Amino acid sequence: MASEWIPTACGMCYVGCGVRVLVEDGVVVNIEGDPNHPQNRGNMCAKGKAGIMNPYNPNRVKVPLKRTNPEKGLQVDPGWQEISWEEALDTIAANLKTIQEDPKKLYIQAWEITGDIFFWILAFGSAFGTPHLMGNASATCGKVIHPVEFFSGGGFHQQPDLHYCNYCILVGTQFAIAARGSFNHILKDMAEARARGMKLVAVDPIGGNAASKADEWVPIRPGTDTAFALGMLHVLLNELKIYDAEYLKHRTNAPYLVGADGRYVRESKSGKPMIYDAAEQKNKTHDDPTLRDPAITGGGEGGRPAFELMREHVAKYPPEKVEEITTVPAKTIRRLAKEFGEAARLGASVTIDGVELPYRPVCVDWAKGPQGHKHGFHQSWPLKLLNIVMGAVNVPGGILSTAAAGKRPH
């Protein structure tokens, strides 16, 4: 009997864990995690193990299928009929020709894991002239997390730094407990973080897997994550006055002056946003090399700092009002905010590989729960702001923007 272990990658989800496949006489008989692969470190999930059924499922799709019943419904048989590749391509081409003069009528949902047709289909749609291209796993996959990371973290996704975090709040996500990309890797990181004492708080309408494993489960009314985050921001910024002022001054748009019309105050010649330099008591462009002390409170010529306006806005959401919206008790909101702010260790630093870095061992992580609702962006952005006001973005212990440029994770 010819037996061989073949190293490859799992194709049961988009993570692509390293696996070893045992083939005997040309038949796959076993799949194991590759202990030498950095992604999963030898671990495998049940879904990956089930991949052995793919090449041998008698009901698998092997040729193109054509729908013969135009009627649709849960209990309606679509009447799939096997056709040749030639007929399939001819049918598609004929339909595309009918909308060639109006290419916006073409909608493409491209998603696959193991090959490169995903990229070619999107490229075809772009060449055809349609703007309606979706390369996500679903209509809700990443619809908020990716754009938020693009403009606030510089990467594609976000992930708590479990190696250094001491206080982690999960809002509407099962991160590293029962879900998320690189799951076979991060589940071990989560276990090690919990073992060394990291506190885990799960804010979720459902007492699911993350809630059952967390130190604390905070039930919340579905779709009210915005109010919860705004309430915590109010306590941190206005009641406790805990925030990373230096980070906000020099790493964010918190000091940008906003005029009475709600727009940035800009230099007339360059159009660049203006900042009030408290050191010299005058406005300067945001990139002026002489800018020493950007003001995030008070006012400047023609406007007020964005941070000041944000503090006023979140003041509209005291914990008592937030309790009415979310069902989360006001005392719980105040306690969580206090614990979160104190755990951030503002001003602390840590040396890693000889490099001194800011140390902010707290983070709020969120995913499909908040962003899956209507107005998902507005549900999620205040949650991201909790990390930002603590300076806990792309630093040890905070929220990391994954796939961001740079040789270091922080």
URTARA-V647751 format. One record per pair of residues at least 4 apart in sequence whose ideal C-beta (glycine too) atoms are under 6 Angstrom apart, sorted by the first residue. I is the first residue (numbers start at 1). GAP is how many residues later the second one is. D is the distance in whole Angstrom. If there is no record, write none. Layout:
BEGIN
i=[I/I]
gap=[GAP/GAP]
d=[D/D]
END
This chain:
BEGIN
i=[1/1/2/3/4/5/5/6/6/7/8/8/9/10/10/10/11/11/12/12/12/14/15/15/17/17/17/18/18/18/19/19/20/20/21/21/22/22/23/24/28/31/31/31/33/33/33/33/35/39/40/40/43/44/44/53/63/64/64/65/66/66/67/68/68/69/69/71/72/83/83/99/103/103/103/104/106/106/107/108/108/109/110/110/110/110/111/112/112/117/122/122/125/125/136/136/137/140/142/144/144/144/144/144/148/148/149/149/149/149/153/153/154/154/155/155/155/155/156/157/158/158/159/159/160/160/160/160/161/161/161/161/162/162/162/164/164/164/165/165/165/165/166/166/166/167/167/167/168/168/169/169/170/170/170/170/171/171/171/171/172/172/172/172/173/173/173/173/174/174/174/174/175/175/176/176/176/177/177/177/178/182/183/186/193/194/199/200/200/201/201/202/202/202/202/203/203/204/205/205/207/207/210/211/218/220/220/221/221/223/224/224/225/225/226/226/226/227/227/227/228/229/229/229/230/230/230/231/231/231/231/232/233/233/234/234/234/234/235/235/235/235/236/236/236/236/237/237/238/238/240/242/243/244/244/244/247/247/248/248/248/248/249/249/249/253/254/254/254/255/255/255/255/255/256/256/256/257/257/257/257/258/258/258/258/259/259/259/259/264/265/265/265/266/266/267/267/272/273/274/275/275/275/276/276/276/277/277/277/278/278/279/279/283/283/284/284/295/296/296/297/299/304/317/317/319/319/319/320/322/322/323/323/328/328/336/340/343/344/344/344/348/349/349/349/350/350/350/351/357/357/357/358/359/359/360/360/360/360/360/360/361/362/362/363/363/363/363/364/364/364/366/366/366/368/370/370/371/371/373/377/387/387/387/388/392/393/393/394/394/395/396]
gap=[23/24/23/21/19/15/17/15/17/13/11/13/7/7/9/38/102/103/35/36/39/99/166/167/22/23/167/16/19/21/12/15/12/14/7/10/7/8/5/5/24/18/20/21/7/9/10/11/7/146/144/145/141/4/5/4/19/19/24/15/15/17/11/11/13/9/10/5/4/4/5/6/25/26/27/26/22/24/25/17/25/25/8/11/12/25/26/5/6/4/11/13/5/8/5/6/4/232/4/4/227/232/233/236/4/236/4/6/9/252/240/248/247/250/246/247/248/249/247/245/241/243/241/243/5/8/203/205/4/236/237/239/27/28/31/197/232/233/33/196/198/232/32/177/195/32/176/195/32/195/32/195/5/32/40/195/32/54/195/212/32/194/197/198/192/193/194/196/4/5/35/36/5/190/10/11/14/32/33/36/31/4/4/4/5/4/16/14/15/13/15/8/9/12/15/15/17/7/15/17/4/10/4/6/110/106/108/105/106/150/101/102/145/154/152/153/156/95/98/99/98/153/154/157/84/87/152/86/88/91/102/105/4/81/4/80/81/83/4/5/99/102/4/6/101/105/6/74/73/77/101/99/146/102/146/147/4/144/4/6/48/59/6/45/47/53/42/52/53/20/39/40/41/50/8/17/50/8/17/43/46/45/46/48/51/4/6/43/44/9/9/37/38/5/7/5/18/13/13/9/9/11/19/7/19/24/7/14/16/15/17/13/14/17/18/4/7/10/9/11/11/5/4/4/5/11/14/15/10/4/11/6/7/4/5/4/22/19/16/18/46/11/7/9/10/7/9/46/5/38/39/53/37/37/38/30/31/32/35/37/38/36/28/30/24/29/35/36/19/22/23/4/14/17/4/9/10/5/9/6/4/5/6/12/5/6/5/6/6/7/15/14]
d=[6/6/6/5/5/5/6/5/6/6/6/6/5/5/5/5/5/4/5/5/5/5/6/6/5/4/6/4/2/6/5/6/5/5/6/5/5/4/6/5/6/6/6/5/5/4/5/4/4/6/4/6/4/5/6/5/5/5/4/4/5/5/5/4/5/5/4/5/6/4/6/4/5/3/5/6/6/4/4/4/5/5/5/4/5/5/5/6/5/6/5/6/5/5/4/6/4/5/4/6/4/5/5/5/6/6/5/5/6/5/6/3/5/4/3/5/5/3/4/5/5/6/5/5/5/5/5/5/5/5/6/5/4/6/4/6/4/4/6/5/6/5/5/6/4/5/4/5/5/6/5/5/6/5/5/5/5/6/4/6/6/6/2/5/6/6/4/6/4/4/5/5/5/5/4/6/4/5/4/5/4/5/6/6/4/6/5/4/5/6/5/4/4/4/5/5/5/5/6/5/4/6/6/4/6/5/6/5/5/5/5/4/4/5/6/5/6/5/4/5/5/4/5/6/5/4/5/5/5/3/5/4/6/4/5/4/6/5/5/6/5/4/6/5/5/5/6/5/6/5/6/4/5/5/6/3/5/3/5/4/5/6/6/4/6/6/5/6/4/5/4/6/5/5/6/5/5/4/5/5/3/5/6/5/6/6/5/6/4/4/5/5/4/5/6/5/5/4/5/5/6/5/5/6/4/3/5/5/6/4/4/4/4/5/5/4/5/6/5/4/5/5/5/6/5/4/4/5/5/6/6/6/5/5/6/6/6/5/5/5/4/4/5/6/5/6/4/5/5/6/6/5/5/5/6/6/5/4/5/5/5/3/6/5/6/6/5/4/5/5/6/5/6/5/5/4/5/4/5/5/6/5/5/5/6/3/6/6/6/6/6/5]
END
